[in-house]
Amino acid sequence: MSRERINNIDARRRHLLRTGALLSALPLASANVSGANQTSAALPAMPLVPAGITPAALARDNAYWNAIAAQYDITDEVVLLDNAYWGSMSKSVLADYQQQLAMVNRGNAWYGRVRFPAEFESARKRTADALGVHHDEIVLTRGATEALQVLIAGYQCLNAGDSVLYADIDYDNMITTMRWLKQRRGVNVVAINMPEPFSYDAVIAAYVAAMDQNPRLKLMLLTHVNHRNGMVLPVAHIARLARERGIDVIVDTAHGFGQLDMRIPDLQADFVGINLHKWIGAPVGVGAVYIKRGRVRDIAPYLGEPDGDDISTRVHTGTLNFAAYLSLPKALDVHAAIGVANKQARLQYLRNRWVEGARQISGLDVLASSDARLSSAITSFRLKGKRSTKENAALAKTLALQHGIFVVPRDGLASGSCLRVTPGIQTPESHIDALLKAMQQITAA
């Protein structure tokens, strides 16, 4: 081949890349993945929500939720009541993810460098719509931990001698990052404990007292739904009180968005860390940072990135799991088809079924409020007087090995260790009843 012809081909290729014409020429999006069509055809049809039914009524419709459960392939080795770690993908999302993975693997750098950026941006815009925010207010991450570390570590409105605050209900890694601000920014770190048992007014009072007692408080971490006892924090109420005092809040909604009927503006916070592989059911490794328009410059750009109003300069994750982000729209489709209000009602129904039953068992302490405003799918319990990590780890082992029920110990609460119970939308009532039966036997022994 002549040098002139090679140069002409290279010039044509560069022109296609510049104009975007190459994007439509690539065959990758329709790559043939062996078995993909057969897999899609074999998937169970998504059940339709009956017309006119309320979420509360649908929550008790076991025929509907059995059909939803058929959308998932969940282990039968144990009664799985730890659905807060991450949310399993539905069969249709899993099939989409596998197809996307094969396509990405086939296209390699040719796909990753040429077509993926536009498709990634499409997934970002779709996510912003679901969150109820502008697409330039979010950037996708690998999870809520990364998102919140970006916000906490990058928060630039602190001076030496200012104070920051976290609570015992906050997530371990976020507490670590808040403490890190002391050595990094020279601030005072204030820790508070939530009341137990907790009530709406008592929780508000705890934050108000902390704000009043710390006049140089500039930043608070608020966990929307905490992973220890599942309390739903009145974030919007606390955020309004903080704003009146010139205090910013960073909200951790890893367990909030997707299981509660809300969108990001409802939190009334300018900085939010979000998880999309817990209650949305996206592939593991997908989250988002929200920064309200006009506040981007208050979060430092990622190491060496240019400053400015482009939120994408605040995160740099390196080479991504391309397929996980490509399957995010499919996960959002499944989430929308079920309906977040319906998901919340079903999870509340299952939660109440075991909490109300557990409260009738002598010898149990249930770490839950009767106030629906503070209730989520997550709730915890302990045997009366058994507050140590060792005692609760032993109880979890007994439940798993002797009763086939999987729950997890949680530490960090001021009151001590506990066991966390988290049903999912695919959890049948019989699994809740199995837990109650096991606890009756254990406390009676």
Buried (B, 14 or more C-beta within 10 A) or exposed (E): EEEEEEEEEEEEEEEBEEEEEBBEEBEBBEBEBEEBEEBEEEBBEBBEBEEEEEBEEBBEBEEBBEBBBBBBEEEEEBBBBBBBBBBBBBBBBBBBBBBBBBBBEBBEEEBBEBBBEEBBEBBBBBBBEBBEBBBBBBBBBBBBBBBBBBBBBBBEBBEEEBBBBBBBBBBEBBBEBBBBBEEEBEBBBBBBEBEBBBBBEEBBEBBBEBBEEBEEBBBBBBBBBBBBBBBBBBBBBBBEBBBEEEBBBBBBBBBBBBBBEBBBBBBBBBBBBBBBBBBBBBBBBBBBBBBBEEBBBBBBBBEEBEEEEEBBBBBEBEEBBBBBBBBBBBBBBBBEBBBBBBBBBBBBBBBBBBBEBBEEBEBBBBBBBEBEEBBBBBBBBBBEEBBEEEBBBEBBEBBBEEBEBBBBBBEBBEBBBBBBBBBBBBBBBEBBBBBBEBBBEBBEE
